[in-house]
């Protein structure tokens, strides 16, 4: 069996990490491709090139993921940033409430 080139391995790693970060289930992908979960796992490790190519097509068509450039990192970054912004908003509300509680406690003499 031919060895994968470093670029190929990097692509397989990017796809695996993206699937994991987006909580995309390998079983679901297997059902969409009408293969076993084991075949998906093998494809993601570089052991089944044909299934890997089909997997890339599914990810592009159904999940709008494009691994031909670095856009996947941008998409993932955007999701992370959205979550961080929401967390920051929640923290700001908590800090505001804590400030009000401290002010109220000061008024009560505690």
Biopython code that builds the backbone (N, CA, C, O; Angstrom):
import numpy as np
from Bio.PDB.StructureBuilder import StructureBuilder

atoms = [
    (1, "UNK", "N", (0.848, -1.170, 0.000)),
    (1, "UNK", "CA", (0.000, 0.000, 0.000)),
    (1, "UNK", "C", (0.899, 1.240, 0.000)),
    (1, "UNK", "O", (1.848, 1.300, 0.781)),
    (2, "UNK", "N", (0.618, 2.246, -0.869)),
    (2, "UNK", "CA", (1.466, 3.429, -0.902)),
    (2, "UNK", "C", (1.310, 4.247, 0.377)),
    (2, "UNK", "O", (0.240, 4.305, 0.983)),
    (3, "UNK", "N", (2.410, 4.871, 0.757)),
    (3, "UNK", "CA", (2.390, 5.723, 1.945)),
    (3, "UNK", "C", (1.715, 7.048, 1.609)),
    (3, "UNK", "O", (1.845, 7.559, 0.497)),
    (4, "UNK", "N", (0.998, 7.592, 2.580)),
    (4, "UNK", "CA", (0.402, 8.909, 2.397)),
    (4, "UNK", "C", (1.485, 9.974, 2.467)),
    (4, "UNK", "O", (2.428, 9.866, 3.251)),
    (5, "UNK", "N", (1.340, 11.003, 1.641)),
    (5, "UNK", "CA", (2.253, 12.134, 1.685)),
    (5, "UNK", "C", (1.907, 12.989, 2.903)),
    (5, "UNK", "O", (0.778, 12.934, 3.391)),
    (6, "UNK", "N", (2.866, 13.782, 3.405)),
    (6, "UNK", "CA", (2.572, 14.649, 4.553)),
    (6, "UNK", "C", (1.365, 15.554, 4.326)),
    (6, "UNK", "O", (0.577, 15.772, 5.247)),
    (7, "UNK", "N", (1.208, 16.088, 3.102)),
    (7, "UNK", "CA", (0.056, 16.942, 2.808)),
    (7, "UNK", "C", (-1.245, 16.163, 2.947)),
    (7, "UNK", "O", (-2.236, 16.684, 3.460)),
    (8, "UNK", "N", (-1.240, 14.904, 2.486)),
    (8, "UNK", "CA", (-2.433, 14.063, 2.608)),
    (8, "UNK", "C", (-2.773, 13.829, 4.079)),
    (8, "UNK", "O", (-3.934, 13.903, 4.479)),
    (9, "UNK", "N", (-1.748, 13.547, 4.873)),
    (9, "UNK", "CA", (-1.973, 13.308, 6.294)),
    (9, "UNK", "C", (-2.495, 14.563, 6.977)),
    (9, "UNK", "O", (-3.346, 14.484, 7.863)),
    (10, "UNK", "N", (-1.989, 15.720, 6.567)),
    (10, "UNK", "CA", (-2.470, 16.982, 7.137)),
    (10, "UNK", "C", (-3.944, 17.187, 6.808)),
    (10, "UNK", "O", (-4.714, 17.644, 7.652)),
    (11, "UNK", "N", (-4.332, 16.850, 5.588)),
    (11, "UNK", "CA", (-5.735, 16.989, 5.194)),
    (11, "UNK", "C", (-6.614, 16.037, 6.003)),
    (11, "UNK", "O", (-7.677, 16.433, 6.482)),
    (12, "UNK", "N", (-6.182, 14.799, 6.157)),
    (12, "UNK", "CA", (-6.948, 13.833, 6.944)),
    (12, "UNK", "C", (-7.101, 14.328, 8.388)),
    (12, "UNK", "O", (-8.168, 14.199, 8.988)),
    (13, "UNK", "N", (-6.039, 14.885, 8.926)),
    (13, "UNK", "CA", (-6.085, 15.422, 10.285)),
    (13, "UNK", "C", (-7.061, 16.585, 10.377)),
    (13, "UNK", "O", (-7.852, 16.659, 11.317)),
    (14, "UNK", "N", (-7.011, 17.496, 9.405)),
    (14, "UNK", "CA", (-7.941, 18.638, 9.392)),
    (14, "UNK", "C", (-9.384, 18.158, 9.351)),
    (14, "UNK", "O", (-10.236, 18.676, 10.073)),
    (15, "UNK", "N", (-9.658, 17.176, 8.513)),
    (15, "UNK", "CA", (-11.029, 16.674, 8.380)),
    (15, "UNK", "C", (-11.471, 16.012, 9.685)),
    (15, "UNK", "O", (-12.576, 16.264, 10.164)),
    (16, "UNK", "N", (-10.615, 15.170, 10.261)),
    (16, "UNK", "CA", (-10.948, 14.506, 11.533)),
    (16, "UNK", "C", (-11.232, 15.530, 12.628)),
    (16, "UNK", "O", (-12.227, 15.420, 13.345)),
    (17, "UNK", "N", (-10.359, 16.523, 12.755)),
    (17, "UNK", "CA", (-10.519, 17.533, 13.799)),
    (17, "UNK", "C", (-11.772, 18.364, 13.579)),
    (17, "UNK", "O", (-12.456, 18.729, 14.536)),
    (18, "UNK", "N", (-12.074, 18.662, 12.327)),
    (18, "UNK", "CA", (-13.267, 19.447, 12.022)),
    (18, "UNK", "C", (-14.531, 18.666, 12.355)),
    (18, "UNK", "O", (-15.460, 19.203, 12.959)),
    (19, "UNK", "N", (-14.560, 17.406, 11.961)),
    (19, "UNK", "CA", (-15.720, 16.560, 12.268)),
    (19, "UNK", "C", (-15.928, 16.502, 13.780)),
    (19, "UNK", "O", (-17.052, 16.617, 14.270)),
    (20, "UNK", "N", (-14.844, 16.325, 14.500)),
    (20, "UNK", "CA", (-14.936, 16.248, 15.959)),
    (20, "UNK", "C", (-15.403, 17.574, 16.552)),
    (20, "UNK", "O", (-16.286, 17.588, 17.410)),
    (21, "UNK", "N", (-14.823, 18.686, 16.107)),
    (21, "UNK", "CA", (-15.171, 19.989, 16.681)),
    (21, "UNK", "C", (-16.607, 20.395, 16.381)),
    (21, "UNK", "O", (-17.210, 21.158, 17.136)),
    (22, "UNK", "N", (-17.155, 19.887, 15.285)),
    (22, "UNK", "CA", (-18.527, 20.232, 14.910)),
    (22, "UNK", "C", (-19.532, 19.182, 15.392)),
    (22, "UNK", "O", (-20.721, 19.251, 15.078)),
    (23, "UNK", "N", (-19.032, 18.213, 16.157)),
    (23, "UNK", "CA", (-19.890, 17.138, 16.685)),
    (23, "UNK", "C", (-20.648, 16.405, 15.587)),
    (23, "UNK", "O", (-21.820, 16.064, 15.748)),
    (24, "UNK", "N", (-19.975, 16.168, 14.481)),
    (24, "UNK", "CA", (-20.569, 15.387, 13.398)),
    (24, "UNK", "C", (-20.243, 13.922, 13.681)),
    (24, "UNK", "O", (-19.075, 13.553, 13.807)),
    (25, "UNK", "N", (-21.261, 13.106, 13.777)),
    (25, "UNK", "CA", (-21.135, 11.705, 14.156)),
    (25, "UNK", "C", (-20.685, 10.855, 12.966)),
    (25, "UNK", "O", (-21.246, 10.952, 11.875)),
    (26, "UNK", "N", (-19.669, 10.025, 13.188)),
    (26, "UNK", "CA", (-19.190, 9.135, 12.127)),
    (26, "UNK", "C", (-20.274, 8.164, 11.677)),
    (26, "UNK", "O", (-20.326, 7.797, 10.504)),
    (27, "UNK", "N", (-21.125, 7.753, 12.580)),
    (27, "UNK", "CA", (-22.210, 6.829, 12.211)),
    (27, "UNK", "C", (-23.165, 7.510, 11.242)),
    (27, "UNK", "O", (-23.615, 6.898, 10.273)),
    (28, "UNK", "N", (-23.475, 8.773, 11.503)),
    (28, "UNK", "CA", (-24.348, 9.534, 10.603)),
    (28, "UNK", "C", (-23.715, 9.655, 9.225)),
    (28, "UNK", "O", (-24.383, 9.475, 8.206)),
    (29, "UNK", "N", (-22.421, 9.962, 9.202)),
    (29, "UNK", "CA", (-21.718, 10.059, 7.918)),
    (29, "UNK", "C", (-21.732, 8.713, 7.200)),
    (29, "UNK", "O", (-21.920, 8.653, 5.985)),
    (30, "UNK", "N", (-21.533, 7.645, 7.947)),
    (30, "UNK", "CA", (-21.547, 6.301, 7.352)),
    (30, "UNK", "C", (-22.905, 6.004, 6.725)),
    (30, "UNK", "O", (-22.980, 5.444, 5.631)),
    (31, "UNK", "N", (-23.968, 6.377, 7.414)),
    (31, "UNK", "CA", (-25.313, 6.145, 6.877)),
    (31, "UNK", "C", (-25.530, 6.945, 5.595)),
    (31, "UNK", "O", (-26.122, 6.444, 4.640)),
    (32, "UNK", "N", (-25.054, 8.179, 5.577)),
    (32, "UNK", "CA", (-25.215, 9.014, 4.384)),
    (32, "UNK", "C", (-24.474, 8.414, 3.185)),
    (32, "UNK", "O", (-24.938, 8.504, 2.048)),
    (33, "UNK", "N", (-23.317, 7.801, 3.455)),
    (33, "UNK", "CA", (-22.518, 7.204, 2.379)),
    (33, "UNK", "C", (-22.860, 5.737, 2.145)),
    (33, "UNK", "O", (-22.332, 5.109, 1.227)),
    (34, "UNK", "N", (-23.739, 5.198, 2.974)),
    (34, "UNK", "CA", (-24.125, 3.788, 2.898)),
    (34, "UNK", "C", (-22.913, 2.863, 3.030)),
    (34, "UNK", "O", (-22.730, 1.917, 2.265)),
    (35, "UNK", "N", (-22.088, 3.186, 4.047)),
    (35, "UNK", "CA", (-20.933, 2.357, 4.393)),
    (35, "UNK", "C", (-20.970, 2.156, 5.907)),
    (35, "UNK", "O", (-21.857, 2.671, 6.588)),
    (36, "UNK", "N", (-20.008, 1.412, 6.419)),
    (36, "UNK", "CA", (-19.942, 1.202, 7.865)),
    (36, "UNK", "C", (-19.168, 2.338, 8.529)),
    (36, "UNK", "O", (-18.430, 3.077, 7.878)),
    (37, "UNK", "N", (-19.356, 2.456, 9.832)),
    (37, "UNK", "CA", (-18.599, 3.446, 10.599)),
    (37, "UNK", "C", (-17.113, 3.123, 10.539)),
    (37, "UNK", "O", (-16.278, 4.028, 10.543)),
    (38, "UNK", "N", (-16.781, 1.846, 10.483)),
    (38, "UNK", "CA", (-15.383, 1.426, 10.372)),
    (38, "UNK", "C", (-14.754, 1.966, 9.092)),
    (38, "UNK", "O", (-13.599, 2.390, 9.095)),
    (39, "UNK", "N", (-15.513, 1.949, 8.001)),
    (39, "UNK", "CA", (-14.983, 2.476, 6.735)),
    (39, "UNK", "C", (-14.745, 3.984, 6.833)),
    (39, "UNK", "O", (-13.781, 4.497, 6.264)),
    (40, "UNK", "N", (-15.613, 4.692, 7.546)),
    (40, "UNK", "CA", (-15.412, 6.131, 7.750)),
    (40, "UNK", "C", (-14.140, 6.354, 8.555)),
    (40, "UNK", "O", (-13.321, 7.209, 8.219)),
    (41, "UNK", "N", (-13.984, 5.579, 9.619)),
    (41, "UNK", "CA", (-12.793, 5.683, 10.451)),
    (41, "UNK", "C", (-11.526, 5.413, 9.641)),
    (41, "UNK", "O", (-10.535, 6.132, 9.770)),
    (42, "UNK", "N", (-11.565, 4.383, 8.814)),
    (42, "UNK", "CA", (-10.415, 4.058, 7.961)),
    (42, "UNK", "C", (-10.132, 5.196, 6.985)),
    (42, "UNK", "O", (-8.976, 5.550, 6.754)),
    (43, "UNK", "N", (-11.184, 5.761, 6.418)),
    (43, "UNK", "CA", (-11.014, 6.863, 5.472)),
    (43, "UNK", "C", (-10.370, 8.065, 6.159)),
    (43, "UNK", "O", (-9.506, 8.724, 5.580)),
    (44, "UNK", "N", (-10.779, 8.345, 7.370)),
    (44, "UNK", "CA", (-10.234, 9.487, 8.107)),
    (44, "UNK", "C", (-8.785, 9.277, 8.525)),
    (44, "UNK", "O", (-8.063, 10.240, 8.782)),
    (45, "UNK", "N", (-8.365, 8.026, 8.592)),
    (45, "UNK", "CA", (-6.964, 7.712, 8.906)),
    (45, "UNK", "C", (-6.109, 7.591, 7.654)),
    (45, "UNK", "O", (-4.893, 7.425, 7.748)),
    (46, "UNK", "N", (-6.735, 7.671, 6.480)),
    (46, "UNK", "CA", (-5.984, 7.584, 5.237)),
    (46, "UNK", "C", (-5.910, 6.195, 4.649)),
    (46, "UNK", "O", (-5.145, 5.967, 3.711)),
    (47, "UNK", "N", (-6.683, 5.256, 5.172)),
    (47, "UNK", "CA", (-6.615, 3.874, 4.717)),
    (47, "UNK", "C", (-7.626, 3.545, 3.625)),
    (47, "UNK", "O", (-7.601, 2.441, 3.081)),
    (48, "UNK", "N", (-8.515, 4.478, 3.295)),
    (48, "UNK", "CA", (-9.524, 4.222, 2.269)),
    (48, "UNK", "C", (-9.760, 5.513, 1.487)),
    (48, "UNK", "O", (-10.625, 6.318, 1.832)),
    (49, "UNK", "N", (-8.979, 5.691, 0.436)),
    (49, "UNK", "CA", (-8.991, 6.948, -0.317)),
    (49, "UNK", "C", (-10.330, 7.204, -1.005)),
    (49, "UNK", "O", (-10.819, 8.335, -1.005)),
    (50, "UNK", "N", (-10.920, 6.179, -1.583)),
    (50, "UNK", "CA", (-12.189, 6.344, -2.302)),
    (50, "UNK", "C", (-13.291, 6.840, -1.356)),
    (50, "UNK", "O", (-14.027, 7.769, -1.687)),
    (51, "UNK", "N", (-13.395, 6.220, -0.191)),
    (51, "UNK", "CA", (-14.396, 6.644, 0.789)),
    (51, "UNK", "C", (-14.075, 8.040, 1.308)),
    (51, "UNK", "O", (-14.982, 8.830, 1.571)),
    (52, "UNK", "N", (-12.788, 8.349, 1.456)),
    (52, "UNK", "CA", (-12.393, 9.679, 1.917)),
    (52, "UNK", "C", (-12.856, 10.752, 0.932)),
    (52, "UNK", "O", (-13.348, 11.802, 1.346)),
    (53, "UNK", "N", (-12.703, 10.496, -0.355)),
    (53, "UNK", "CA", (-13.157, 11.459, -1.365)),
    (53, "UNK", "C", (-14.670, 11.630, -1.312)),
    (53, "UNK", "O", (-15.176, 12.746, -1.437)),
    (54, "UNK", "N", (-15.384, 10.540, -1.130)),
    (54, "UNK", "CA", (-16.849, 10.623, -0.999)),
    (54, "UNK", "C", (-17.232, 11.385, 0.269)),
    (54, "UNK", "O", (-18.190, 12.159, 0.277)),
    (55, "UNK", "N", (-16.478, 11.157, 1.327)),
    (55, "UNK", "CA", (-16.712, 11.854, 2.587)),
    (55, "UNK", "C", (-16.509, 13.361, 2.420)),
    (55, "UNK", "O", (-17.306, 14.155, 2.918)),
    (56, "UNK", "N", (-15.448, 13.750, 1.725)),
    (56, "UNK", "CA", (-15.207, 15.174, 1.459)),
    (56, "UNK", "C", (-16.382, 15.794, 0.711)),
    (56, "UNK", "O", (-16.786, 16.920, 1.000)),
    (57, "UNK", "N", (-16.927, 15.055, -0.248)),
    (57, "UNK", "CA", (-18.067, 15.561, -1.021)),
    (57, "UNK", "C", (-19.284, 15.766, -0.123)),
    (57, "UNK", "O", (-19.971, 16.781, -0.237)),
    (58, "UNK", "N", (-19.556, 14.816, 0.765)),
    (58, "UNK", "CA", (-20.686, 14.947, 1.700)),
    (58, "UNK", "C", (-20.477, 16.155, 2.612)),
    (58, "UNK", "O", (-21.398, 16.943, 2.829)),
    (59, "UNK", "N", (-19.270, 16.294, 3.140)),
    (59, "UNK", "CA", (-18.991, 17.409, 4.046)),
    (59, "UNK", "C", (-19.140, 18.751, 3.334)),
    (59, "UNK", "O", (-19.597, 19.730, 3.924)),
    (60, "UNK", "N", (-18.753, 18.786, 2.074)),
    (60, "UNK", "CA", (-18.891, 20.027, 1.316)),
    (60, "UNK", "C", (-20.356, 20.301, 0.972)),
    (60, "UNK", "O", (-20.833, 21.422, 1.149)),
    (61, "UNK", "N", (-21.062, 19.303, 0.490)),
    (61, "UNK", "CA", (-22.434, 19.503, 0.023)),
    (61, "UNK", "C", (-23.447, 19.669, 1.149)),
    (61, "UNK", "O", (-24.363, 20.484, 1.040)),
    (62, "UNK", "N", (-23.295, 18.912, 2.222)),
    (62, "UNK", "CA", (-24.305, 18.925, 3.279)),
    (62, "UNK", "C", (-23.933, 19.779, 4.487)),
    (62, "UNK", "O", (-24.807, 20.195, 5.246)),
    (63, "UNK", "N", (-22.638, 20.040, 4.668)),
    (63, "UNK", "CA", (-22.206, 20.811, 5.830)),
    (63, "UNK", "C", (-21.490, 22.107, 5.427)),
    (63, "UNK", "O", (-21.010, 22.846, 6.286)),
    (64, "UNK", "N", (-21.423, 22.376, 4.125)),
    (64, "UNK", "CA", (-20.775, 23.586, 3.600)),
    (64, "UNK", "C", (-19.331, 23.732, 4.064)),
    (64, "UNK", "O", (-18.876, 24.840, 4.347)),
    (65, "UNK", "N", (-18.620, 22.630, 4.143)),
    (65, "UNK", "CA", (-17.214, 22.644, 4.529)),
    (65, "UNK", "C", (-16.362, 22.447, 3.288)),
    (65, "UNK", "O", (-16.590, 21.521, 2.510)),
    (66, "UNK", "N", (-15.385, 23.313, 3.106)),
    (66, "UNK", "CA", (-14.512, 23.234, 1.940)),
    (66, "UNK", "C", (-13.086, 23.053, 2.424)),
    (66, "UNK", "O", (-12.523, 23.941, 3.064)),
    (67, "UNK", "N", (-12.511, 21.923, 2.124)),
    (67, "UNK", "CA", (-11.160, 21.621, 2.571)),
    (67, "UNK", "C", (-10.109, 21.917, 1.502)),
    (67, "UNK", "O", (-8.946, 21.547, 1.660)),
    (68, "UNK", "N", (-10.510, 22.581, 0.414)),
    (68, "UNK", "CA", (-9.557, 22.921, -0.636)),
    (68, "UNK", "C", (-8.739, 24.149, -0.294)),
    (68, "UNK", "O", (-7.721, 24.420, -0.932)),
    (69, "UNK", "N", (-9.178, 24.893, 0.712)),
    (69, "UNK", "CA", (-8.427, 26.057, 1.169)),
    (69, "UNK", "C", (-8.533, 26.122, 2.683)),
    (69, "UNK", "O", (-8.970, 25.164, 3.320)),
    (70, "UNK", "N", (-8.140, 27.236, 3.256)),
    (70, "UNK", "CA", (-8.155, 27.359, 4.709)),
    (70, "UNK", "C", (-9.478, 27.881, 5.250)),
    (70, "UNK", "O", (-9.550, 28.282, 6.411)),
    (71, "UNK", "N", (-10.531, 27.882, 4.426)),
    (71, "UNK", "CA", (-11.809, 28.436, 4.879)),
    (71, "UNK", "C", (-12.388, 27.663, 6.053)),
    (71, "UNK", "O", (-13.146, 28.229, 6.841)),
    (72, "UNK", "N", (-12.056, 26.399, 6.190)),
    (72, "UNK", "CA", (-12.593, 25.621, 7.292)),
    (72, "UNK", "C", (-12.159, 26.198, 8.626)),
    (72, "UNK", "O", (-12.922, 26.188, 9.591)),
    (73, "UNK", "N", (-10.939, 26.698, 8.679)),
    (73, "UNK", "CA", (-10.482, 27.293, 9.922)),
    (73, "UNK", "C", (-11.272, 28.560, 10.223)),
    (73, "UNK", "O", (-11.586, 28.838, 11.381)),
    (74, "UNK", "N", (-11.593, 29.326, 9.190)),
    (74, "UNK", "CA", (-12.395, 30.527, 9.367)),
    (74, "UNK", "C", (-13.776, 30.162, 9.883)),
    (74, "UNK", "O", (-14.282, 30.803, 10.805)),
    (75, "UNK", "N", (-14.393, 29.139, 9.299)),
    (75, "UNK", "CA", (-15.725, 28.731, 9.745)),
    (75, "UNK", "C", (-15.684, 28.267, 11.193)),
    (75, "UNK", "O", (-16.555, 28.629, 11.984)),
    (76, "UNK", "N", (-14.697, 27.482, 11.543)),
    (76, "UNK", "CA", (-14.576, 26.997, 12.908)),
    (76, "UNK", "C", (-14.303, 28.158, 13.850)),
    (76, "UNK", "O", (-14.881, 28.229, 14.935)),
    (77, "UNK", "N", (-13.423, 29.071, 13.440)),
    (77, "UNK", "CA", (-13.128, 30.242, 14.258)),
    (77, "UNK", "C", (-14.377, 31.069, 14.496)),
    (77, "UNK", "O", (-14.590, 31.565, 15.602)),
    (78, "UNK", "N", (-15.202, 31.223, 13.473)),
    (78, "UNK", "CA", (-16.425, 32.010, 13.628)),
    (78, "UNK", "C", (-17.347, 31.394, 14.667)),
    (78, "UNK", "O", (-17.943, 32.115, 15.467)),
    (79, "UNK", "N", (-17.474, 30.082, 14.667)),
    (79, "UNK", "CA", (-18.310, 29.401, 15.661)),
    (79, "UNK", "C", (-17.749, 29.631, 17.059)),
    (79, "UNK", "O", (-18.496, 29.925, 17.992)),
    (80, "UNK", "N", (-16.446, 29.498, 17.199)),
    (80, "UNK", "CA", (-15.807, 29.707, 18.500)),
    (80, "UNK", "C", (-16.003, 31.144, 18.960)),
    (80, "UNK", "O", (-16.321, 31.384, 20.124)),
    (81, "UNK", "N", (-15.816, 32.094, 18.063)),
    (81, "UNK", "CA", (-15.981, 33.505, 18.412)),
    (81, "UNK", "C", (-17.411, 33.790, 18.845)),
    (81, "UNK", "O", (-17.627, 34.518, 19.813)),
    (82, "UNK", "N", (-18.390, 33.229, 18.145)),
    (82, "UNK", "CA", (-19.790, 33.418, 18.540)),
    (82, "UNK", "C", (-20.029, 32.912, 19.959)),
    (82, "UNK", "O", (-20.712, 33.566, 20.748)),
    (83, "UNK", "N", (-19.471, 31.755, 20.280)),
    (83, "UNK", "CA", (-19.629, 31.205, 21.628)),
    (83, "UNK", "C", (-18.932, 32.092, 22.661)),
    (83, "UNK", "O", (-19.470, 32.332, 23.742)),
    (84, "UNK", "N", (-17.741, 32.574, 22.329)),
    (84, "UNK", "CA", (-17.013, 33.435, 23.259)),
    (84, "UNK", "C", (-17.748, 34.751, 23.501)),
    (84, "UNK", "O", (-17.781, 35.244, 24.629)),
    (85, "UNK", "N", (-18.331, 35.315, 22.458)),
    (85, "UNK", "CA", (-19.098, 36.553, 22.606)),
    (85, "UNK", "C", (-20.294, 36.321, 23.528)),
    (85, "UNK", "O", (-20.586, 37.148, 24.392)),
    (86, "UNK", "N", (-20.984, 35.194, 23.342)),
    (86, "UNK", "CA", (-22.124, 34.871, 24.204)),
    (86, "UNK", "C", (-21.671, 34.684, 25.651)),
    (86, "UNK", "O", (-22.335, 35.151, 26.577)),
    (87, "UNK", "N", (-20.553, 34.009, 25.842)),
    (87, "UNK", "CA", (-20.020, 33.799, 27.189)),
    (87, "UNK", "C", (-19.648, 35.135, 27.819)),
    (87, "UNK", "O", (-19.934, 35.380, 28.991)),
    (88, "UNK", "N", (-19.008, 35.995, 27.032)),
    (88, "UNK", "CA", (-18.622, 37.317, 27.545)),
    (88, "UNK", "C", (-19.860, 38.107, 27.968)),
    (88, "UNK", "O", (-19.844, 38.770, 29.005)),
    (89, "UNK", "N", (-20.917, 38.043, 27.184)),
    (89, "UNK", "CA", (-22.164, 38.719, 27.537)),
    (89, "UNK", "C", (-22.727, 38.198, 28.847)),
    (89, "UNK", "O", (-23.169, 38.975, 29.693)),
    (90, "UNK", "N", (-22.710, 36.889, 29.013)),
    (90, "UNK", "CA", (-23.190, 36.288, 30.262)),
    (90, "UNK", "C", (-22.322, 36.711, 31.445)),
    (90, "UNK", "O", (-22.838, 37.001, 32.524)),
    (91, "UNK", "N", (-21.004, 36.745, 31.244)),
    (91, "UNK", "CA", (-20.103, 37.174, 32.316)),
    (91, "UNK", "C", (-20.346, 38.626, 32.695)),
    (91, "UNK", "O", (-20.337, 38.970, 33.876)),
    (92, "UNK", "N", (-20.563, 39.476, 31.704)),
    (92, "UNK", "CA", (-20.848, 40.886, 31.983)),
    (92, "UNK", "C", (-22.110, 41.028, 32.826)),
    (92, "UNK", "O", (-22.151, 41.839, 33.750)),
    (93, "UNK", "N", (-23.135, 40.248, 32.513)),
    (93, "UNK", "CA", (-24.380, 40.282, 33.295)),
    (93, "UNK", "C", (-24.129, 39.825, 34.731)),
    (93, "UNK", "O", (-24.640, 40.423, 35.678)),
    (94, "UNK", "N", (-23.348, 38.770, 34.884)),
    (94, "UNK", "CA", (-23.035, 38.254, 36.220)),
    (94, "UNK", "C", (-22.262, 39.295, 37.020)),
    (94, "UNK", "O", (-22.559, 39.530, 38.191)),
    (95, "UNK", "N", (-21.271, 39.918, 36.387)),
    (95, "UNK", "CA", (-20.487, 40.943, 37.080)),
    (95, "UNK", "C", (-21.356, 42.130, 37.474)),
    (95, "UNK", "O", (-21.194, 42.693, 38.557)),
    (96, "UNK", "N", (-22.270, 42.507, 36.602)),
    (96, "UNK", "CA", (-23.184, 43.608, 36.911)),
    (96, "UNK", "C", (-24.056, 43.250, 38.116)),
    (96, "UNK", "O", (-24.253, 44.072, 39.011)),
    (97, "UNK", "N", (-24.570, 42.036, 38.134)),
    (97, "UNK", "CA", (-25.400, 41.596, 39.265)),
    (97, "UNK", "C", (-24.596, 41.530, 40.558)),
    (97, "UNK", "O", (-25.093, 41.881, 41.628)),
    (98, "UNK", "N", (-23.352, 41.077, 40.450)),
    (98, "UNK", "CA", (-22.496, 41.023, 41.636)),
    (98, "UNK", "C", (-22.252, 42.424, 42.179)),
    (98, "UNK", "O", (-22.262, 42.645, 43.390)),
    (99, "UNK", "N", (-22.031, 43.366, 41.266)),
    (99, "UNK", "CA", (-21.839, 44.753, 41.689)),
    (99, "UNK", "C", (-23.057, 45.290, 42.410)),
    (99, "UNK", "O", (-22.933, 45.974, 43.426)),
    (100, "UNK", "N", (-24.232, 44.986, 41.890)),
    (100, "UNK", "CA", (-25.474, 45.425, 42.537)),
    (100, "UNK", "C", (-25.633, 44.766, 43.906)),
    (100, "UNK", "O", (-26.062, 45.413, 44.861)),
    (101, "UNK", "N", (-25.290, 43.486, 44.001)),
    (101, "UNK", "CA", (-25.370, 42.792, 45.289)),
    (101, "UNK", "C", (-24.399, 43.390, 46.302)),
    (101, "UNK", "O", (-24.748, 43.565, 47.469)),
    (102, "UNK", "N", (-23.191, 43.701, 45.862)),
    (102, "UNK", "CA", (-22.206, 44.306, 46.760)),
    (102, "UNK", "C", (-22.690, 45.667, 47.237)),
    (102, "UNK", "O", (-22.559, 46.006, 48.413)),
    (103, "UNK", "N", (-23.255, 46.446, 46.310)),
    (103, "UNK", "CA", (-23.780, 47.762, 46.682)),
    (103, "UNK", "C", (-24.919, 47.612, 47.684)),
    (103, "UNK", "O", (-25.003, 48.374, 48.647)),
    (104, "UNK", "N", (-25.772, 46.661, 47.467)),
    (104, "UNK", "CA", (-26.906, 46.427, 48.372)),
    (104, "UNK", "C", (-26.412, 45.974, 49.740)),
    (104, "UNK", "O", (-26.935, 46.407, 50.767)),
    (105, "UNK", "N", (-25.408, 45.106, 49.756)),
    (105, "UNK", "CA", (-24.841, 44.644, 51.025)),
    (105, "UNK", "C", (-24.204, 45.806, 51.782)),
    (105, "UNK", "O", (-24.318, 45.887, 53.005)),
    (106, "UNK", "N", (-23.531, 46.708, 51.056)),
    (106, "UNK", "CA", (-22.948, 47.890, 51.689)),
    (106, "UNK", "C", (-24.034, 48.750, 52.311)),
    (106, "UNK", "O", (-23.860, 49.285, 53.406)),
    (107, "UNK", "N", (-25.164, 48.885, 51.608)),
    (107, "UNK", "CA", (-26.285, 49.670, 52.134)),
    (107, "UNK", "C", (-26.829, 49.048, 53.416)),
    (107, "UNK", "O", (-27.244, 49.755, 54.335)),
    (108, "UNK", "N", (-26.821, 47.735, 53.466)),
    (108, "UNK", "CA", (-27.345, 47.033, 54.634)),
    (108, "UNK", "C", (-26.323, 46.942, 55.765)),
    (108, "UNK", "O", (-26.640, 46.486, 56.863)),
    (109, "UNK", "N", (-25.089, 47.381, 55.487)),
    (109, "UNK", "CA", (-24.061, 47.395, 56.518)),
    (109, "UNK", "C", (-23.303, 46.098, 56.682)),
    (109, "UNK", "O", (-22.757, 45.843, 57.755)),
    (110, "UNK", "N", (-23.253, 45.292, 55.682)),
    (110, "UNK", "CA", (-22.528, 44.016, 55.789)),
    (110, "UNK", "C", (-21.163, 44.149, 55.220)),
    (110, "UNK", "O", (-20.399, 43.184, 55.217)),
]
sb = StructureBuilder()
sb.init_structure("model")
sb.init_model(0)
sb.init_chain("A")
sb.init_seg("    ")
for serial, (resi, resn, name, xyz) in enumerate(atoms, 1):
    if name == "N":
        sb.init_residue(resn, " ", resi, " ")
    sb.init_atom(name, np.array(xyz, "f"), 0.0, 1.0, " ", f" {name:<3s}", serial, name[0])
structure = sb.get_structure()
